[in-house]
């Protein structure tokens, strides 16, 4: 269940953080990159 909604949720977080602040956006972008590489390795 979590894996299915992982990517869409992260995309939503990216959009929200861009609107909120650049500082948080940078931190989330790093986390997103880590999560994306992890997902690619799993697949």
C-alpha positions, 0 to 999 in steps of 0.5 A, spaced: 500 500 500 505 504 501 509 503 495 503 504 491 502 511 493 510 513 495 511 516 488 505 520 487 506 522 494 513 525 493 511 528 487 505 532 491 511 534 497 515 537 491 510 541 489 508 543 496 515 545 498 516 549 492 510 553 494 512 553 501 520 554 501 526 553 497 530 551 504 525 545 505 525 543 497 532 542 497 532 537 503 526 534 500 529 533 493 535 530 496 531 525 499 527 524 493 533 522 489 535 517 495 528 514 494 528 514 487 535 510 486 532 505 492 526 504 488 530 503 481 535 498 485 529 494 488 526 494 481 
